[in-house]
Amino acid sequence: MTSIIRKSPSTGKGSPDVWGIYEADTGSVQYIVADPTTGKAALIDIVQNFDPKSAKTSFASADEVLALVEQNQLTVEWVLDTHPHADHLMASHYLKEKVGAPNAIGKKTCEIAKLWSEYYNLPSAFNPAKDFDYLFDEGDSFNIGELNVKVWLSPGHTLGSITYVIGDSAFVHDTFMFPDSGTSRADFPGGSSHDLWNSLQRILELPDTTRLFVGHDYGKDGREPQWEATVAQHKQSNIHLADNVTENEFRNTRDTRDATLSLPDRMLHALQVNLRAGKLPLKEDDGHHYFKIPANKF
């Protein structure tokens, strides 16, 4: 497969090298974040490929990311996700097994698991504390080589989304989109445009030169996919936030837009996999995995 790959180089001490790898089927951006001093790296929001027509899964995207890691002689220390994704299956467990690094996500994923266990009527199916090695809370920190990583709870898109702040970079997942596309939807179960507004405002308090790396792009009006812009660029030109927009104005725009959006075509498959860190449901007596899809609940 051929993906769009771009490197955003370190700007100096404490600043990471960042590779963005675009996954076209879902408009997802996957990241390799590396300490240029030590070559230690983390993988963020890597995709497990899925064909919703045939329910076939593969790890072509994850293997492409691993090839890029090898090409740049990096050592993976962390396999990270920002939230249980609704539009793609995650590759967390697969990558953990391949590279021998711990996997992690936000602590409130446990609350998301409880919520979705009710939608699926699977009361004991999900145990994030078992399937992830670390469940990060607001204010936690860890290192990638010599780089310090701060964890922020950034709810809105989901109730448990987290942002990774690393030097002059922040991995802001489904909060911001690229400035010409605004912000991310907040209408999924547990989502909130009020919470999203607060998360966005906190991120905008970072220094103006901070590089914000978003989770998705859909090539608006036919342009090339883009995923990096600075805090200053978002303040100046983000179509949902510029011109001193108020919270009420933002929420009206966001909620009105969300009311027109259909569910992602992978959502009901994805959540039951992502709440298991990317593992399929257990094999049944015929040796095959099966998805459980709720009817008439959405």
C-alpha positions as CSV (number, residue, x, y, z in Angstrom):
1,M,0.0,0.0,0.0
2,T,1.1,3.6,-0.6
3,S,0.3,6.2,2.1
4,I,1.0,9.9,2.3
5,I,3.9,10.2,4.8
6,R,5.3,13.5,6.1
7,K,8.0,14.3,8.6
8,S,7.7,17.3,10.9
9,P,11.3,17.7,12.2
10,S,12.3,18.5,15.8
11,T,12.8,22.2,16.4
12,G,15.4,21.7,19.1
13,K,16.0,20.4,22.6
14,G,12.8,18.8,24.0
15,S,11.0,18.8,20.7
16,P,10.2,15.5,18.9
17,D,10.5,14.4,15.4
18,V,7.0,13.5,14.1
19,W,6.0,11.4,11.2
20,G,2.4,11.5,10.1
21,I,1.1,8.6,8.1
22,Y,-2.2,9.1,6.3
23,E,-4.7,6.2,6.2
24,A,-7.0,7.1,3.3
25,D,-9.8,4.6,3.9
26,T,-10.9,6.3,7.1
27,G,-9.1,9.7,6.7
28,S,-7.1,8.8,9.8
29,V,-3.6,10.2,10.7
30,Q,-1.2,7.8,12.5
31,Y,1.9,9.1,14.2
32,I,5.4,8.1,15.0
33,V,6.9,10.4,17.7
34,A,10.6,10.1,18.3
35,D,13.3,11.6,20.5
36,P,16.0,12.7,18.1
37,T,18.6,12.3,20.8
38,T,18.0,8.7,21.7
39,G,16.0,7.3,18.8
40,K,13.3,6.1,21.2
41,A,9.8,6.4,19.8
42,A,6.0,6.1,20.5
43,L,3.3,5.1,18.1
44,I,0.0,7.0,18.3
45,D,-3.4,6.0,17.0
46,I,-2.3,3.3,14.5
47,V,-5.0,1.7,12.4
48,Q,-6.1,-1.9,12.0
49,N,-7.5,-2.1,8.5
50,F,-11.1,-3.2,8.1
51,D,-13.4,-3.8,5.2
52,P,-17.0,-3.1,6.4
53,K,-18.5,-5.0,3.4
54,S,-16.7,-8.3,4.1
55,A,-15.8,-7.7,7.8
56,K,-12.2,-8.6,6.9
57,T,-9.3,-7.3,9.0
58,S,-5.7,-6.8,8.3
59,F,-2.6,-5.0,9.6
60,A,-1.2,-3.5,6.4
61,S,-1.2,0.0,7.8
62,A,0.4,-1.0,11.1
63,D,3.1,-3.0,9.2
64,E,3.8,0.1,7.0
65,V,4.3,2.1,10.2
66,L,6.7,-0.5,11.6
67,A,8.6,-0.5,8.3
68,L,9.0,3.3,8.7
69,V,10.2,2.8,12.3
70,E,12.9,0.3,11.1
71,Q,13.9,2.5,8.2
72,N,14.6,5.3,10.6
73,Q,16.4,3.0,13.1
74,L,14.0,3.8,15.9
75,T,13.1,1.8,19.0
76,V,9.4,1.8,20.0
77,E,8.9,2.4,23.8
78,W,5.1,3.0,23.8
79,V,2.0,2.0,21.8
80,L,-0.5,4.8,22.5
81,D,-4.1,5.7,21.6
82,T,-6.0,8.8,22.4
83,H,-9.4,7.3,22.8
84,P,-11.5,4.2,21.7
85,H,-12.0,5.2,18.0
86,A,-15.4,5.1,16.3
87,D,-14.2,5.2,12.7
88,H,-11.4,2.7,12.6
89,L,-10.2,-0.4,14.5
90,M,-7.0,0.2,16.5
91,A,-3.9,-1.9,16.2
92,S,-2.8,-1.5,19.8
93,H,-2.6,-5.2,20.8
94,Y,-1.0,-6.3,17.5
95,L,1.7,-3.6,17.9
96,K,2.3,-4.4,21.5
97,E,3.0,-8.0,20.6
98,K,5.2,-7.1,17.6
99,V,7.5,-4.6,19.3
100,G,7.3,-5.7,23.0
101,A,6.3,-2.2,24.2
102,P,3.5,-1.4,26.7
103,N,0.2,-0.1,25.3
104,A,-1.8,2.7,26.9
105,I,-5.0,4.8,26.7
106,G,-6.9,7.1,29.0
107,K,-8.3,5.9,32.3
108,K,-11.9,7.0,31.5
109,T,-11.9,4.3,28.8
110,C,-13.3,2.2,31.6
111,E,-16.4,4.4,31.7
112,I,-16.7,4.2,27.9
113,A,-16.5,0.5,28.2
114,K,-19.3,0.4,30.7
115,L,-21.5,2.6,28.5
116,W,-20.9,0.4,25.4
117,S,-21.3,-2.9,27.2
118,E,-24.9,-1.8,27.7
119,Y,-25.3,-0.9,24.0
120,Y,-24.0,-4.3,23.0
121,N,-25.7,-6.2,25.9
122,L,-22.3,-7.7,26.7
123,P,-22.0,-7.0,30.5
124,S,-18.6,-8.7,31.0
125,A,-17.0,-8.3,27.5
126,F,-14.7,-5.3,28.1
127,N,-11.9,-4.9,30.6
128,P,-9.6,-2.1,29.6
129,A,-7.5,-2.5,32.8
130,K,-6.6,-6.0,31.5
131,D,-6.1,-5.2,27.8
132,F,-4.0,-2.0,28.3
133,D,-0.9,-1.9,30.3
134,Y,-1.4,1.7,31.4
135,L,-4.6,3.8,31.8
136,F,-3.5,7.4,32.0
137,D,-5.2,10.0,34.1
138,E,-5.3,13.8,33.9
139,G,-1.9,15.1,34.9
140,D,0.1,11.9,34.4
141,S,3.4,12.0,32.7
142,F,6.0,9.6,31.2
143,N,9.0,9.7,29.0
144,I,9.9,8.8,25.4
145,G,13.6,8.6,25.6
146,E,14.5,12.0,27.0
147,L,11.2,13.6,26.0
148,N,8.7,14.3,28.7
149,V,5.1,13.6,27.8
150,K,2.2,15.2,29.7
151,V,-1.3,13.7,29.6
152,W,-4.4,15.9,29.5
153,L,-7.9,14.7,29.7
154,S,-9.6,16.3,26.6
155,P,-13.3,15.2,26.6
156,G,-15.9,16.2,24.1
157,H,-15.6,13.8,21.2
158,T,-15.7,11.1,23.8
159,L,-15.9,11.4,27.6
160,G,-12.4,9.8,27.9
161,S,-10.3,11.3,25.1
162,I,-6.7,12.3,26.1
163,T,-4.1,14.6,24.6
164,Y,-0.4,13.9,24.6
165,V,1.7,17.1,25.0
166,I,5.3,16.6,24.1
167,G,7.5,19.6,24.1
168,D,6.4,22.0,21.3
169,S,3.9,19.4,20.0
170,A,0.5,18.2,21.0
171,F,-1.4,15.2,19.7
172,V,-5.0,16.5,19.9
173,H,-6.9,13.6,18.2
174,D,-10.6,14.3,17.6
175,T,-10.8,17.8,19.0
176,F,-9.5,20.1,16.3
177,M,-9.6,19.3,12.6
178,F,-7.3,21.2,10.2
179,P,-8.2,24.9,10.4
180,D,-10.3,25.0,7.2
181,S,-12.4,22.1,8.6
182,G,-13.0,23.3,12.1
183,T,-13.5,20.8,14.9
184,S,-14.6,17.3,15.5
185,R,-18.1,16.0,16.2
186,A,-19.3,15.7,19.8
187,D,-22.5,13.7,19.4
188,F,-21.3,10.1,20.1
189,P,-22.5,8.5,23.4
190,G,-20.7,10.3,26.2
191,G,-19.8,13.2,23.9
192,S,-20.5,16.9,24.7
193,S,-20.0,20.1,22.7
194,H,-19.7,21.9,26.1
195,D,-16.8,19.6,27.1
196,L,-15.3,19.9,23.6
197,W,-15.3,23.7,23.9
198,N,-13.4,23.5,27.2
199,S,-10.9,21.1,25.8
200,L,-10.3,23.3,22.7
201,Q,-9.8,26.4,24.8
202,R,-7.3,24.6,27.0
203,I,-5.3,23.5,24.0
204,L,-5.3,27.0,22.6
205,E,-3.6,28.2,25.8
206,L,-0.4,26.4,24.7
207,P,2.3,28.6,23.2
208,D,1.4,29.9,19.8
209,T,4.2,28.0,18.1
210,T,3.0,24.6,19.4
211,R,2.5,22.1,16.6
212,L,-1.0,20.6,16.9
213,F,-1.4,17.2,15.2
214,V,-5.0,16.2,14.5
215,G,-6.5,12.7,14.2
216,H,-8.3,13.1,10.9
217,D,-8.5,14.9,7.6
218,Y,-10.8,14.4,4.6
219,G,-9.1,16.6,2.0
220,K,-11.6,19.4,2.0
221,D,-12.5,20.7,-1.5
222,G,-10.1,18.3,-3.1
223,R,-6.9,19.5,-1.4
224,E,-4.1,17.2,-0.2
225,P,-4.7,15.8,3.3
226,Q,-3.2,18.0,6.0
227,W,-2.9,17.4,9.7
228,E,-0.4,19.9,11.2
229,A,-1.0,23.5,12.2
230,T,0.2,25.7,15.0
231,V,-1.9,27.1,17.9
232,A,-1.5,30.5,16.3
233,Q,-2.9,29.2,12.9
234,H,-5.9,27.8,14.7
235,K,-6.6,31.0,16.6
236,Q,-6.4,33.0,13.4
237,S,-8.2,30.8,10.9
238,N,-10.0,27.8,12.4
239,I,-13.5,28.2,10.9
240,H,-15.2,27.2,14.1
241,L,-13.1,29.2,16.6
242,A,-11.7,32.3,14.9
243,D,-13.2,35.9,15.2
244,N,-13.7,35.7,19.0
245,V,-16.5,33.2,18.7
246,T,-18.4,32.6,22.0
247,E,-19.1,29.2,23.5
248,N,-22.8,29.5,22.7
249,E,-22.0,30.3,19.0
250,F,-19.6,27.4,18.8
251,R,-22.0,24.9,20.4
252,N,-24.8,26.0,18.1
253,T,-22.5,25.5,15.1
254,R,-21.2,22.2,16.4
255,D,-24.6,20.7,17.5
256,T,-26.3,21.8,14.3
257,R,-23.7,20.2,12.2
258,D,-23.6,17.0,14.3
259,A,-27.4,16.6,13.9
260,T,-26.8,16.1,10.1
261,L,-24.1,13.4,10.4
262,S,-24.6,9.7,10.1
263,L,-22.7,7.1,12.1
264,P,-19.3,6.1,10.7
265,D,-19.7,2.9,8.8
266,R,-17.2,1.1,11.0
267,M,-18.5,2.4,14.4
268,L,-20.5,-0.5,15.6
269,H,-17.8,-3.0,14.6
270,A,-15.0,-0.7,15.9
271,L,-16.0,-0.1,19.5
272,Q,-16.3,-3.8,20.4
273,V,-12.7,-4.3,19.1
274,N,-11.2,-1.0,20.4
275,L,-12.4,-1.6,23.9
276,R,-10.4,-4.7,23.8
277,A,-7.3,-2.8,22.6
278,G,-7.8,-3.9,19.0
279,K,-8.5,-7.6,19.7
280,L,-11.4,-9.3,17.9
281,P,-14.1,-10.9,20.0
282,L,-13.2,-14.3,21.3
283,K,-13.3,-17.2,18.8
284,E,-16.4,-19.3,18.9
285,D,-16.5,-23.1,18.8
286,D,-16.0,-23.1,15.0
287,G,-12.7,-21.2,15.3
288,H,-14.0,-17.9,13.9
289,H,-14.6,-14.5,15.4
290,Y,-18.0,-12.8,15.2
291,F,-19.1,-9.2,15.7
292,K,-22.3,-8.4,17.6
293,I,-24.2,-5.5,16.1
294,P,-27.1,-3.9,17.9
295,A,-30.2,-3.3,15.8
296,N,-32.4,-0.1,16.1
297,K,-30.4,1.5,18.9
298,F,-29.0,4.3,16.9
